[in-house]
Amino acid sequence: MRLILLSGGSGRRLWPLSNDVRAKQFLKLLRAEDGGLESMAQRVWRQIDAAGRGKPWDSITVAAGTSQIDQLRLQLGEDVDVVAEPERRDTFPAIALACAYLKSEKGAKDGDAVGVLPVDSYVEDGFFRRVAEIEGELLETGADLILLGAKPTRPSSKYGYVVPRGGEGAHGGSEEVRRFKEKPDMDEARALIDEGALWNCGVFGLRLGYVLDILRDNHGVRDTGFQAVRDSFTALRKTSFDYEVVEKAKNIRVLRYEGDWKDLGTWETFTEEIDAAWGPTALEECENTHVVNELNIPVAALGMKNAVIVAGYDGILVAEKGETYKLKEAVAEIQGRTMYEERRWGSYKVLEYDRTGGVEALTKRLTLAAGKRTSYQYHRCRKEVWTIIGGEGVLYLDGEKRRVKAGDVVTIGVGARHGIAAEERLEIIEVQIGLPLIEEDIVHLEYDWE
């Protein structure tokens, strides 16, 4: 079976640490098996690998926004297979594009089984062993869709609900689905639970051709080759797979997953799985309080109860637990540029951003890991001044090669082609001057240049 992992969301409910680039699935706050820290994406990748041993998956492809590709390669490895979505258009277009990619670029057939699941599931290892059973259920039952369902622990309006018909499947096989309801209100959620409904775990098992047929029949995309679908991607309806496909499907079955399933989509649920203090913090006489601090200045919490405090480069959150579900809407008006970002070559953080006087000026601190390099690139709208403050490397600027070290200053004009390779850990203060100053003002010429 082929797997498609969805990694498109920005996860702004975990502001100020999550943003459009560093979505919640990339936050390295969870304890790994070796005692270190890992992200949700790394945890899922590890669990999928363990579930596939002895019977490897035919392929694993991640569907993600272009801004997340560096993060994926940094955390999951350079060889991870990524389908880049031209823009965010919800889960149906993302899945359709990935299916077209599997057929055109990976040689998949219309009848091949495909499992689609989010890259940020927080589940036990048995969840992925259950996912591996989807292919057999598709072949045995002839269903259009196979879902995974978990027993609800409480009424919630955040999830989809699957109501099994009951009867068959009591001993581990799939059950016919009587109906499906996406995100009901609380009263309806309670009624659905009384009816024996399961939470929809966001997993879809299907045949490749099933999605491509919907793309042709319902969206007018006659050519379902990868490049054609990518070219028409921005014209596709912005809609979820649940609304577009699941609620309309005729033959749906569900596999029960008996283990714990949790959506770490708010700071309340996230703090249930992480240490009480993260980063330079001091907690005194606090109760049910978590402090997450990624800054290099300390945070002290005294006598706090039922609180979550998060300090990041994009802002500071102080909230009572139970209230952070309002966060996405509360910070909508204060969203600015991303102040910290991890890239395939290292990381940067914004030190100052000045927009006075009709010209924008931005100061960053860049850190390149030893042996890494930026892309060979140029900018259309800005010039840059680099001051090397640590380490040594090799700079290529408009075809000329030169060594750089601490104390060197380099001016890079608008349109100048350049790239830098770190021979050892390299620290650079970068001052950008231009209008507008946006991360998208980069034309990548080559990534693996010499």
N, C-alpha and C positions, 0 to 999 in steps of 0.2 A: 504494500500500500504506500502511496505517496502522501507526504504530509505538507500542509501549508500552514505556517505560523503567521498569525496576524499581529503586526506591530505598528499600527498606524496612529493610535491615540496619543494625545499630548499629556493626558493625566494631570490637568491643572488642579484637580482636587487635592493634590499633594504639593501645592505651592507653599513656600517659595523654592523648594528644591526641584520640582518638576516644571518643565516648560516645553515649548514646541520641539526643542532639540533633545534635551535630556528628559525624556518621558519617564513616568513612574517605574516602568519595567527595567530601567537602567540604574536605579538608585541602589548603590551597594550598601545596604543596611541590614540584610538578613545574615544570620549565622550559618556558615557553610559547615559541611561535615568535618573539615579539618580544623575548625575553630576560627577560621578567618571570616571575611565578609564576602558576600556575593549578592548579586541583584536577582530580581524575579526572573529575568531573561536567562541568566546563567543557571539558575536553579532548574528551570524548565528544561533547558538544553541538556543538563546533566541527567535529569530523570528520563528524558526521551532516549538518550543514549543507552541508559541502563535497561530500559524496556525493550530496546531493539537488539540487544545482544543475543546471538544465536539465531535470530531471524531479523536481519537488518531491514530497516525501511528501504523501499526502492529509491526514495530521494526525500530530502527535507529542504523546503524552500521557504524563505521568510519574505512576506509582503510588507513593505514599509515605505514611509515617506523618504524623499531624497535626503532630508536633513538628518535622518537617523542612521544612514548607512555607515558613517564613521564609527558611531557608537556600537553598532552591531558587530562590525569587524573587530573593533577593539575588545569587546567582551566575549564574543563567540568564536573569534578566529578569522584570519584573513580569507580562508577558503569558504566561509559561509555563503550559501547561494541566496542572493537577494534579488527580488523584483522590486524596482523602484516605481512608486506611484507618482505620476506627474504632479498631482495635487491631491488633497484629502477629499474624498467623495463618499465616505462611509464604507461599510463592509461589503455590500454587494459588488460595487465596481472593483474593489480591491481583490475579491475572490475571483471574479470573472477575468481580470487581467492575469492573475496568477495561473488560472486554468489554461488560458490561451498560451501563456509562456510554457507550461508543462508540455502542451501538445506540440507547439512549434519548435521549441528549443531543446526539449528533453526527450522527445520521441514518444510521449505518452499517447495511449489510445483512448478513444471515446469510452470504452468499457472499463477502463482502469479505475480501481477504487482510490478515492482521495479522502483523507481526513483533514478537516480544517479546525484549528483551535487557536485560542489566544496565546501569546507568548508570555503572558503574565498570570497564568493560573497558579493559585497557591493550594496545592493538593498533595496527597500522599502518593508514593510511587505506584500504588495499585491503580491509580487513575489512568496512567499511561498503558498499563497492561490491559486495561479495559478498552482503551482506544484501539489497541492492536487487534481486538476482536471484531472491529467494525467491518473489515473486509469480508470475513466469513459470514457475518449477518447479512450483508448486502447480497452476497451470492446465494445464500440459502433462502432468503425471504423474497428477493426481488423488489425490495422497498426502494422508493425514490430517495428517502433520507433516513439516516439513522442518527438519533440524538443521544447524548448522555444526560442522565438526570440524577440529581442528588436529593436526598430527603431534606426538606426545609427544616431549619432550626427555629424559625420565627417568621411571622408575616413581614413581607417587605415589598415595596412598590418599585424596587430597583431592578428586579430580575424578571425573566420570562418564566412562565409556568407551563409544564407539560402534564396533561391528564391522561394516564394510561387507561386502556379499556379494561385491563385486568384479565386474569385467567392465565393465558400462556406466558411463559417467561418467568414464572415464579422460581425456577431453579437455575437462573442465570442467563437464559436467552433473552432476546429482545421482546418487547410487548408492543402491540398495536397502540397508536396514539389516538385517543378519542377527540381531543381538541388541544389547542395551544393558545396561550394568551400572553402577549408581550406587555410587561410592566403595568399590571392592573393597579387600581387604587387599593388602599389598605383594607377596606371592607371586602372587596372582591378577592384580595389575596387570602384573607382568612377563610372565605368560603371555598376557595380552590384547595387550600390545605386540608380542610374538612372533607373534601371530595377525593383526597388521595393524590393530589398533584405533586409533581417533583419540580425542583428548580432546574431550569435549563442551564447546563454548564457551559454553553457557548461552543460546543463541539458539533460539527456537522460531518456526517459520513455520507458520501455520494459518489456517483459515477461522473467522471470528467465530462462526458458529453451532455449530461443533464443540465449543467450550468451553461454550457455553450449554446444549447438549444434555447434556453430562456433568453440569452443574450440576443439571439437571432430573432426569435418569435415576438418578444415583448419590448425590445429596445431598438429594433430596426438595424442591428449591426449585422450586415450580410456576410462580411468577411471577418471570421473569428480567428484569423492569424494574429500572432502576438503583436507585430508592428502595427497592423490595422486597428486592433483594439486599443493599443497605446495612443495612436493618433487621434482616436475618437473618444478618449477617456474623459476629457473635460466636458463632453456633451452628454455623457451618461447621467441619468437621474441620480441625485444624491440621496441614497436610501440604504437602509440596513438590509442584510441578508434575511433577518428574521421577518421583517415586514414584506419584503419583495418575494421571498421564496417560501419560507417555512409556513407562514400563515395561509399560503395558497396551495401548498402541496397536498396531493390526494392520498398518497401512501407513505405515511411516516411511522417509524417505529422508534422505541427508546430502549436503551440499555441502562439498567440501574447501576449506579456507582454507590457503594455502601460506605465509603470512607468520608473523611472531612473534605469539604470544598468551601473555599472562602475567597471572596472578592476583596482584595486589599485596595479598595478604591477611595477610602477616606483615611484621615489620620487616626480616627478611632480604631478601625480594623487593623491598620498598619502597625500601630503601637502595641497591639496584642502579640505581635510576633518579633519585636525587636527589644534591645536592652533599654532600660529606663533612662540611661544617660549615654549620649553618643557625642564624642568630640570633647573639647575642653569645657567641662561643666562642673557645677557644684550644686547639689541638691541637699537642703537641710530641712528636716521635719516636713517633708512633702508626702502626700498620699495619692496614689494612683495618678502620678504625674510623670510625663515623659519630656525630656529635653533633647532635641536633636540639633547639634551645632556643627556646621562645616566651616565656620570662619576660624581665623587664627587669633581671635580674641575670646576670652572666657565669658560664659553666661552663668549667672547664679540664680537659682530659684529657691525662695525661702517661704516655707509654710503654705505652699500651693496645694490645692486639692482638685482632683479630677481635671487636670489641665494638660494641654499639649503646647509646648513652646518649640518653635523651629526657627533657627537663624541660618539664612543662606545668602548667597551673593545677590539674589534677586529681591530679597526683602526679609521681614521678620514677622512671624505669626505667633500670636498669643491668644489662645482660645480655650474655652471650657469644653471638655469632652461632651459630645452630644450635639455640638453646634457646628462642627466643621463641614457638615454636609452643605452648608450655605457658602462655602469658601469660593467655589467657582464663580458664582454670581457676584460675591462681595469684592473680588479683586479684578473683575472684568474691566473696570475703568482705570486701574493703575498698572495694567500690563505694559511694560516697556520692552526695550531690547534685552536679549539674553546677556547676563553679566558674567557667566561662567560656562565654559563648554569644554568637553573632552573630545579630542580628535584622534585620528589614527596615528598621528605623529606625536601627540602629547596633549597639552591643554593650554587654555588661555583664560585670564580673568580681566575684566575691565576695571581700570583704576580710576578713570575720570572721563566724563562725557560732557563736552561743552558745545552748546548750540546757540551761542550769542554771536552777534555781529554779522549774521548772514552767511557764515561759513561754519561747518561743523568740524570739531576736533575731538578725537577719541584716543585715549591712551590705554594700552593693554600691556600686560606682562605675559609673554609667551614662554612656555617650557617645552622644549623638544627632547624626547628621550634619546639616549645614546643609540646610534645606528638608524634613527628614523629621519625622514625628510618630508618637507611640505611638497605639495604638487608643484610642477613647473607651471606658472600662471602669470596673468596680468590683470590689472584693474582698469575699468573704463572711467571711473569718476573720482578716484582718490590717488594722492601720492602718499608715500610712507617714509618715515625716518626711523631707522632701526639703530638702537644703541645696544651693543653686546655687553652684557654685564656679568656673564659667567660662561665658562666652557669654551670649546673650539669647534669649528665646523668649516664647511666649504660652501661658498656662495656662488651661484651662477646668475649673472645679471646681463641681459641682452647679449648672450653668447660668450661673455668673458667669465673666466673662472678665477676666484681669489679666495685665499684662506682668511678667516675672520676669527677673532679672539676677544676676550674681555677688554673693553676700552675702545674698540673700533666703532665708528659711526658710518652708516650706509644710508644714502638717499635713493629712493626708488620712485621714479616719476610715473605719472599717469601713462598707462600703456606699456611700461617697461616690463619685459619678460624676465621672470626671476623665480628662483627656488633656492632653498637652503637645506643642507644635509648636516646633521649633528654627528660629529665623530665621538664626542662625549656629551653628557647632559648639557644642553645649551639654554641659557636664559637671555631673553631679549626684551627690552622695553620698546614697544612699537607705538609711534605716534602717527595717526591717520589724519589727513586734512583733505576735505573735499565736500561735495554735496551731490547726492545724499550719501551718508555713511551707513551702508547696510552690508550684511554678510554675503548677500547674493551678488555683490559687485566683485565676483571672482570668475574669471574665465580659466578653467583648468585645461591646460594643454597636454600635460602628461602627469601620471601619478608615479610610475616606476621609471624614472629617468636616471641616467648616469651622467 
